[in-house]
Structures are given as structure tokens and as C-alpha cells.
Amino acid sequence: MKNSLGREIPEYIEGYGDVMPYRGVYSGKDIVRVGVNTKRVSNYDTKVLGSIKKAIIECGIKDGMTISFHHHLRNGDYVLNMVMREIESLGIKNINIAASSIFPIHEPLIKYIKEGVVTGIYTNYMSGPVADAISNGILKNPVIMQTHGGRARAIEEGNLHIDVAFIAAPSADSCGNINGVCGRAACGSLGYAIPDAMYADKVVAVTDNLVPYPACPIEISQEYVDYVVPVDSIGNPEGIASGTTEVTKNPVGLRIAKMTADFIKYSGILKDGFSFQTGAGGTSLAVAKYIKEIMEKEKIVGSFASGGITGIIVDMFHEGLFKSLFDVQCFDNKAIESYKSDKAHMGMGASMYGNPHNKGSVADNLDVMILGATQIDTDFNVNVTTNSSGIIMGGSGGHSDTAAGAKLSIVVTQLYKGRLPIVVDKVNTVTTPGDTIDALVTERGIAINPKRQDLIERFASLDTNLPIVTNIEELKNIAERITGIPEEIEFDDKIVAAVEYRDKTVIDVVRKPI
């Protein structure tokens, strides 16, 4: 069958089940949150256990269960690998891993997949050797790729039932109070761990910084935590900081960023009370730099900035350009320090950030969102899941959530990279539907989605000197004249990933490249 984007989707996927095809951005429904199993703990009980193996035994982990991990330690995370090593040693098989993201450091998973220890994975983002191996079909069941908000929804709704959540805790006390701002593995906000802590049957805090009670400030409270396991180290601080948190110095990237900032200015949305989010890539951060200059010059004070927070956003906040920050993850040390010390720099859980089926998400209050793209097609559908060879190299994260929520969502990208065009007839994988993308900004021109006739008419009436093209096809043709038309990728019938939209409908599938 075909979903509403015309993508061919099976009615049933082995290892996934019956498929609900994507039917549109706002086709979601109200949900009922599931109940949480609890066990009473008295003041005579101790939660501190001597090892991860002991925690696995006490939690009763057995074949076929689902265990979860958060990704705030990013490519410095040790906890997932430590837990899986002990699960393997105990002879447990057929485990489903619900990790909010998977990074190159998690390469040992490949061994556990080959051994049948791991047969299913839920994740919002995946890169490195594990993503390569899964793209080549080593996992028994298809990876379920979710959005940040969609994962929170799935946990709350019971679609993703977590038997045991292992929470990497930069700081914890003996009762299980946790924060992410203290300790040598400090990472800041623990927003992606909050749904896991609240809804998992059992919760284990794994920490290398066991502190006297209470571990203030408390981000995840003792009421959710069953056990605490002290270890030598939960992660490498050098790997915890995101790979790119500096403004690009590339002249092409700077040109794109300046055009984007001017586009936002002339759109009429940049005014007092304005809200803003951008990613941690170099060009996206350059957009923030130029927006900062405009806000300073015109004395604009925004309401809030949100998302994964970086140093440049912190600078804007501390200089009074934004009244507050909503932080679901800190990308660098400046963000961590600000989150620790400033009460208007607020943490938020993944559900508050992007869940489309709660009583209001921060993403739905955004004015402007700056997004990247691996590919974008002539219908403005965006791929950030697979590369030009069809190999998994990312995932939605908050891409789909914020694109749907923001009043103005803008994709910024070079028109071609590595002699490959970014604008194509049809993306390899749809991550974010074109209905939620308002404009594309490249070094060769700006395309506005025809669905935004209000923007098209506004820019037609203004003398901005911005290179607005008639339609996105112009940009595709320019790119192809430079790069040529790339050969189409051939795929096997084997489905290696099901890409869920934020409401659980399947927006696309990833097949094994031939």
C-alpha cells in the first residue's frame, strides 16, 4: 500500500507487525497514559547494589524483555556497553534495546546482535558501525526509528513498554535522586531520560558520583528509582560534548546563514516575544549569530529559545535577548554551566519538548526552527535518516517534531555536497514530511513551499535582494548541472528499519541496499 506521501509501505512488516500508514501531519489522536508498576521501599531497604550484574538479577531481566538507555552522554557513553556485557554473560537472549540514540561508541552491540542477545532496537538517531551493520541486515527485526516526541508518546501510551530503564547518572545519592550537572561526566539536562524513569517497570541509576543525600538539584527523583549502582566511570567527558558546537567558518555556510537570518527578518516573525530553535551544526549556529546581530540592532527581546542548547544560545540569553531557555539536552560546557546556575534556564522532558499527544509541547510554541537536510525533494520532504547510499546515518531526533510545531521551519543546506545534489526528485527516505517545511535556503537561492502562499506574496511585495527562486525545481536543476544526475540506488526487499512519524504512523521504511 501507499501512504499519503506516496511511499510504498507494506501492510505488515515481519518483526514489526501491522502497519498504520502515515496519513498526514495532524492526523493524531488523544492517548491514554498507561499506569506504572511500583514497589514500596521502606527506610530499612537499601537501593545501592554492588554491581550492574546484581541489578540485572534483582530486576528479573529475562529473555525477550525491553531495556532502555538515554543518550545524554552521546559518544562518551559507557553505560549501554557495560549493561549489555553483563546481560550477555548471564546468557540472556532476545533483548529489545530502547536507546534514545546510538553512537559509534556502541559498536560492541554488533557482536550482541550477531549472537542473538539483541534482536530488536528502538531509537531516534543512529550513526556509526551499528547503523552500518543494521543497514546491511544483521538485526533480526527492523529497527523502529522514532522522533524524540514520538518516543515519549510511545512510552506514555504503552506502545513502547520498558521493563528496565538504565539511567546513566552523572550524580546520584543512595535513594536514587539524580542530576546531570554534577560530577566528572556532567552532561546537563536529562530530558530524554525522564519518560523512561517515569514509566519503566524498574529503574536503575548507574553513577560514578555517589553523593550524600540529597543529590541536589534533583532532576529525576527517588520516587522513580529502584536501584543505584556505583561504577568507576559512566562516560568519557571528551565524548559527551557534541561534535559540532561552533559557528562555521566556511564562506558558503556563512552566506547561507546570513540569507536565512535576513529571510527570517523580512518574514515579519522576528519581533518582541519571538521564539527560536536551531541545531548544533556549524551553519545552523551561524544563523543564530546573525539573528543575534539583528536582535541587538533592533532591540528585539525574544520569549524563549529551546531544544538542545549551545553556547551561542546561552550567550544570547545572558545578554538579555531571550527571557528564558527550555533545555532538553546541553550540547557543550557553557550550556551545562548555565543550566546549573540560572533558574530561567529550564530543563524539560522529551514529552514536554515534542510529544504531539500531550496537553501542550514546547515545540508547538516555536516561531522559528532551523533544520538541516541530507536530501530534500521537490515536494519539500526531508531525509536526515539515510545517506546517499541508503545507509542509516542519523534519524529524526527532534527534526519532525519541531518542523510540525514551528510557525516557520527553514531547511538550511549547501546545494550539493561531495559532488552529490541535495535537492532531488525523490528522497531515499522520508524523515520529515514536506507539509511541515516552509522554506529551503541554499547558497544558490531560496525556495518557498507553495503551500505558504502568504510568504510567497509577502516576499513578492518586498525589495529584499534575497535570491528567491520561483520554485524548488530551479535549485534541483542548478545542482544537477554542476554534479550530474546521480545513479539510483538499488534496494533489497529486506526492510531494515521502519520510520515512524511522531504519531506512530509509518512515514517510510528503509530497505537493505544492494
Helices and strands as residue ranges (DSSP letters): E 12-13, E 17-18, H 52-59, E 66-69, G 74-76, H 79-89, E 95-99, G 104-106, H 109-114, E 118-123, H 129-135, E 143-145, H 148-157, E 164-169, E 171-172, E 178-179, G 191-193, H 194-199, E 202-207, G 222-224, E 227-230, H 237-240, H 251-267, E 276-278, H 282-298, E 302-309, H 311-318, E 322-330, H 333-341, E 345-347, H 350-354, G 362-365, E 368-371, E 375-377, E 382-383, H 399-405, E 408-412, E 416-417, E 420-421, E 423-424, G 434-436, E 439-442, E 445-448, H 453-460, H 472-483, E 491-500, E 506-513
